[in-house]
């Protein structure tokens, strides 16, 4: 029976992604989705893009893809050395994959929604700020979004449907909120690459049971140092 599989931030870690897919024994009718940040910081970003394109997975745009696409459009954006190197190394097929990424993906059968970073509670998905979907980490006391860690994790204040699965926040790691699940477990920093795996029609379990639907593989090594901005 078909499963829905949502995979956390890969960041160019193709060996770990291949190991995770092997462990999952991916079937042809499984629905596969990635939370974004497929590239940057890890050893093989082009290889990851090639693999996910072959798999036909649904892809959500992460903040790293956001930055590269903005630069490609000629918008003023701050790029580090690794991003500039990526711009030079990506082929047209890779850019086509990036440009096809979506701001969010809905899976009504569970029901769940996949975004990269988060959502602002009480705001319809169509009215969400695209920047927040790709960068949000916390909510200020007045409910406005922030990409800093000085405030309350947005998932702790989200009490709505559908359930939201997201990545982006390696410092805080696995987040098991009642109505949201964060699965950036810091693979590129030497942590793990994690997938949420649901059987057909299965709802996301409560936090106390959610570990039963999570599958992880260890990173081969720490490719970069984990810093507060991760």
N, C-alpha and C positions, 0 to 999 in steps of 0.2 A: 504494500500500500504506500502511496506517495507520501513523502515527508516534506516539511518546510524546514530548511536549514539556513540560519543566519550566522555569518562569520564576522568576527571582529576585525580590528585594524591589522592589516597584514604588513604594511610598510616595507614592501620589497622583499619580504622573507619567503621566497619561493620554496626552499626546501621544507620549511615548517608547514607551509600550506599544502604541499604535496603529501606530507606525512599525515596531516589532519584529514585530508580527503580520503586517503587510503584507510584510515581508521574508521571513517564514517561509512565506507563501502558505498560510495555515491551511486545511486541507481538512476536510470535514464529518466524516470518520471518524477524524481525529486525536484522540488522547487528550491533553487539556491539564490541567496541574496547576500551581498556584502555591505557593511555599514560605511564604507568609504575609507580614505587614507590607505589605499592600496599601495601607494608608492612613497618614496622619499625615506631617507635614513638607513634603510636596509640594503642588502647586497645586490638585489636583482629586480629592480622596479619594472624594466621592460618585460622581463620574463613573467612576472606576475600578471601584467596587463595582457600578455599573449595567452596565458593559461585561462584567465577568467573569460576572455573573449571566446575561447574554444568551448568553454563550458556553457556559454549562453546564459550566464547568471544575470540577475537584476542587480544594478549597481547604484548606490547612493553616493552623491558627491561629498567628499570630505574637505576639510579646510586646506589640506595640502593640494588636492586637485583644484580647489577653488583658486588658490594662489597662482598655480601654473596657468590655468585658463585665463585668469585676469591679465597676467603678463603677456600671454599670447594675443589677447585683444588689444594690447597697447595701453592698458590702464596702469596708473601709478601704483606699484605694489612693491613691498620690500622682499627681496629674494636673497637667501643665503647661498653660499657656494654650492651646496648640494642641489638646490633647486635650479641654479643656472646650469649646472652640469646635466641635469635631467632634461632641461629644455633642448640642449644640444644633442642629447642621445635618443630622444623619442622620434620614432618614424611616424609617417602619416597615419598608419593603422592604429598606433597608440593614441594619437590625438583624436581619432574618430571614436575610440572607446571612451576617452575622457569626456568628449563633447556630448556623448549619448547618456551620460550619468544623469540621474534624476534627483530632485531635492528631497523626495521621500518616496517610499514604496508601501502600499497598503496590501495586507493579506487578510481579506475579510473572513476567511474560513476559520480563523483561530479565536478571535480577531486580533490582529496586531498591526502596528505601523513601524517601519524602519526609517530612522533618520540618522544622520551622522552624530550630531552633538546633543540635540535636545529640542524641546518645544516649550513655549510659554503657556502655562495653564490658562484655560478660559478663552483662548484665542483659536478660532477655526484654522485648520491646517492651511487653507487657501489664503488666509490673512496673515500667516506667520511671516516674519521678516526672514528672507532667505539667508541673510548673514547669520541670524540666530540659529537656524537649523544646522548650520555647518560649524558654529563656533561656541555656542552656549555651554556654560558649565554651571553657573549658579544664578540665583535670583536675588536681587537686592530686596530690602524690606518692603519697598513699594511695588514689588513684582516685576520690575524691569529687568531685562536680561543682562548678564555680564559674562565675559569669558575669563574672569579672574576667579580665584578661590577664596575671596574675602567674605563671601556671603553663603547662603544656604544652597546646597545641591538642589538643582531644579527638580530632580526625580523625587526628592523627599516631599515636595509640595504638590506633586501631580497626582490627582485622585480622580482620573477620568478614564473613559474608554475612547479608542482602543488602547490596549497595552502598547507601550513604546519600547522598542529595542534600539539601543544606540551604542556608540563607541566613544572615541575622542579623548577620554579622560583616564590616561594610564596611571597618573599619580594616585587617584582614588581607587583605581582598579575595579574589580568586580563589584557591581552595585545591584543589590536585590531589593528594590522598592516594591511596594504592593502593586503599583500599576506601571512600573518601568524597570527595565533590565539593562545595565551597562556592561558590555562584554569586551571592553578594551583592557586586556590583562597584560599589556606591555611586552609583547613578543620581541620587538626590535630592541628592547632594553634588557633582554635576558630573562623575561618572564615566560608567559605562555600565549599561545594562539588558541582562542576559544570560540566554539560554535554553540548556538542554541538550536536544539533539534526537537521538532514537534511532529508527532504522528498526525495523519490526516484528521482534521477537525478537532485536534486536541487543543484546549485552551492553555495559556501559559499558567503553570502551577503557582500557588502561593509561595512566598519567599522561603518558607521552611522546607518545601519540597522541590524547589527550582533546581537545586543541584543535580537532581535526577535527570534533567534534560539538557545538561551542559556537558560538552566533550572538549577536552583540552589536550594540547601537546606542548612539551617544553621546548623553549628556544634552544638552538644549537649553541648559542653564545650570546653575550651582550654585544650588539653591533654598535651601539652608541650609549652614552651615559643618560640615565633618566634624570631630567631636570624639571623644576616646578611648572614650566610651560607646556609640558607634554600632555 
